[in-house]
Amino acid sequence: METTIPITLIYPNPDQPRKQFDPEKLGELALSIREYGILEPLVVTPRGDRYMIIAGERRYRAALLAKLDRLPVRVIEADDRLVEELALLENIQRQDLTIIEEARAYQALLDRGMSKEELATKLGKMPWRIDERTSLLNLAPEYQKLVESGKIGNSEAFEVSRVSEGKQALILRKIQAGELGTYNKLRSFVDGLIMCERQEAIFALQEFTPEEKASIDLFKLTMRNIQSFVSQVENEEVLKKAAFHSAVRAEQLDLIIKHLMRLRKLVLAGSGIKDAMEAA
């Protein structure tokens, strides 16, 4: 039911998940409300002779600044459990929510018994996105603050959150020192730390058998040949003619590229594990 009621009969939810409201933005909203009024009704629920806000506390605060007497509201019947759920969902859908605030809201709903799949459906997201966000709560509190202030990027925060607090400082030191300048390097280093923590590092120093050593030598020789080939085909015109007259098929090149990409992934993983072992 939509109606208007005196602002004196409306009060905020004391358990509202959102605690901080930017005074400057509230002032801007108050100016807009003075000129245009409240365009979207607040959602409230009866509590005795008054009405508690479920959604729209920011508009309510701005309306107080604008000195409005009455507010448009949509009145619904809701018990405390539903009020909490709706308040959390309303906060999650705000545009200015930080990813840490989003993670806390997700976790609060999960703690109340909502399944990950149900939450994902309500929000129109994939279940893995819920996991990705809630994993950020594994960050040490001081690092969560750095994420909220924008001093740690979202992708970096997710990678750092994958390891225990004891290893998080190490990763951030390396990021700040410029040693993990790309996402692939960061991911590989974190993977290496995780493997070390599980005591499954596959690059532990050890003696190689003659067969293994021969394979490694062949690998090194192949890589040198590839490097030599690449350095010799820098002349684009010569390369075009050679490619036109060669018996090489596009499918062969695709296969080479596919295996080189796989090799690159393995090399990055190996480097990450070695770096992690040296840093641990």
PyMOL commands that set and color helices and strands:
alter all, ss='L'
color gray80, all
select helices_A, chain A and resi 7-9+23-36+57-65+80-92+99-111+116-123+127-138+141-148+154-160+165-176+183-197+210-232+236-245+250-279
alter helices_A, ss='H'
color red, helices_A
select strands_A, chain A and resi 2-6+10-11+42-47+50-55+70-75
alter strands_A, ss='S'
color yellow, strands_A
deselect
rebuild
show_as cartoon
